[in-house]
Amino acid sequence: MNPVVYLDNNATTKVAPEVVEAMLPFFTERYGNASSMHAFGGAIHADLERAREKVAALIHADPSEIVFTSCGSESDNMAIFGAVERLGRDTTIITTRVEHPAVLQPCRELRDRGYRVIEVSVMADGTLDIDAYSAALATPGPKFVSMMWANNETGVVFPIKIAAEKGRKTRPDIKLGICGEHGGDPASIDFFHRVGLKYVSCSPYRVPVARLAAAQAALRNSK
Ligand SMILES: Cc1ncc(COP(=O)(O)O)c(C=O)c1O
């Protein structure tokens, strides 16, 4: 049989063997519901909190800042609806035309509910139209920006550093989506916190930990 050459790691990757090994007991022996009152479930709750602490330590965050969800889509939805509710009805939501449906659908739902939503276009090569993005930032009132770090289909890396610099004057709340594999530059951290990176949503099975660490540290610095 011909060996499989898998070239779609941008969409998803194989789970690392050590992750499979670490998780196996929770599928086979320690499968209690972490929210249950009984000891069997209570033990799992302790494991869950330990995992939260470990993830937080790994990325220099506070455990209370780590929210485990079932997937990147749920994280995107939670962050977008949560942020916009906090910012208020006059918020302009800025995103890009090429976001994953996990971002575009909630934004369009918010447009149907009366919010102003700007989907910034991209250039012919899939990169961000910086002028259009700047124009969107120039709109009055609070702004919430949801931008992917790398596109899940084209692999194009978005200029987060530039996007953050552009936003410095208007200080929008920014959510960075790092669900797709990406070549993002961890040095962007200096720029993230100046404009207030408030949310990071990700699917860990595609995110190199070092880059997640940079993003999460930026999140903390923005406070
Ligand atoms: C950029 C991006 N955002 C969001 C998602 C949704 O993540 P999930 O499949 O974990 O719900 C994906 C999934 O491919 C993605 O690539």
The ligand as a MOL file (V3000), in Angstrom:
LIG
                    3D

  0  0  0     0  0            999 V3000
M  V30 BEGIN CTAB
M  V30 COUNTS 16 16 0 0 0
M  V30 BEGIN ATOM
M  V30 1 C -9.5790 29.6730 11.4010 0
M  V30 2 C -10.5520 28.7280 12.0240 0
M  V30 3 N -11.4450 29.2110 12.9190 0
M  V30 4 C -12.3390 28.3820 13.5230 0
M  V30 5 C -12.3650 27.0220 13.2500 0
M  V30 6 C -13.3590 26.1490 13.9430 0
M  V30 7 O -12.6900 25.2960 14.8200 0
M  V30 8 P -13.3650 23.9240 15.2690 0
M  V30 9 O -13.3520 23.0160 14.0870 0
M  V30 10 O -12.4910 23.4340 16.3850 0
M  V30 11 O -14.7560 24.2340 15.7140 0
M  V30 12 C -11.4730 26.4870 12.3100 0
M  V30 13 C -11.5280 25.0800 11.9480 0
M  V30 14 O -11.0440 24.6520 10.9290 0
M  V30 15 C -10.5370 27.3630 11.6910 0
M  V30 16 O -9.6300 26.8880 10.8280 0
M  V30 END ATOM
M  V30 BEGIN BOND
M  V30 1 1 1 2
M  V30 2 1 2 3
M  V30 3 2 2 15
M  V30 4 2 3 4
M  V30 5 1 4 5
M  V30 6 1 5 6
M  V30 7 2 5 12
M  V30 8 1 6 7
M  V30 9 1 7 8
M  V30 10 2 8 9
M  V30 11 1 8 10
M  V30 12 1 8 11
M  V30 13 1 12 13
M  V30 14 1 12 15
M  V30 15 2 13 14
M  V30 16 1 15 16
M  V30 END BOND
M  V30 END CTAB
M  END
